[in-house]
Amino acid sequence: MTLREYSLRWEAYQLRKLSEEEAIASLAWANQTVQATTGTKHPKPKFKRFESFFDRNAAEAKIRRQYGDTYALPKSKKENVAKLFLQRYEEYQQLKRAGRIDQTAWQREEAD
């Protein structure tokens, strides 16, 4: 077995173990929702979402960074929103330069 193949198999093993940990965390989450609460008069669950209890994406990203995988990991929602905003803003600027956006259209609509 080559070193590259060994490394690939070890990464696959760690990802498989991560899936097992997620299953265990899922069981612990179900148990925690029943038992672990905060407050005495009106008890509330300690963790509101499973992601705050067990963050699989962060654990998987840590494993993948160890091996320097070059493919893209899922980005956070904030990054996607910012990227979409910049893309739409650039489109707006292009349309504005081309004279296809009427900045005074809202004034005419109010007059009607």
Secondary structure as UniProt FT lines:
FT   HELIX           3..35
FT   STRAND          37..38
FT   STRAND          44..45
FT   HELIX           50..53
FT   HELIX           56..67
FT   HELIX           77..97
FT   TURN            98..99
FT   TURN            103..104
FT   HELIX           105..111
//
